[in-house]
Amino acid sequence: MTYLRRLELRLSVAGISRTAEDVMDDMSHLHSVLTLNKRSRKPVRRLETPTKTQSEVLSALGYRVDSGGGLHPIST
């Protein structure tokens, strides 16, 4: 429960006022796949196009999705 509350607080700071349960349900519908580039051994997680809410949640958690669906940490 501590992690869910921390999630709610982090989202609240980002201006997203939803319960952790709602967010977890919404994020469970975001599908992903791991892909390997021929030149790299490190897999890249690729996501389907996220909804507006899913994008906001990812951003609040420090991630962004590039145009190719790659998931990357936001540089600070």
Secondary structure, DSSP 8 states (H G I E B T S, - for coil): -HHHHHHHHHHHHTT----HHHHHHHHTT--EEEE--TT-SS-EEEE----HHHHHHHHHTTEEE-TTSBEEE---
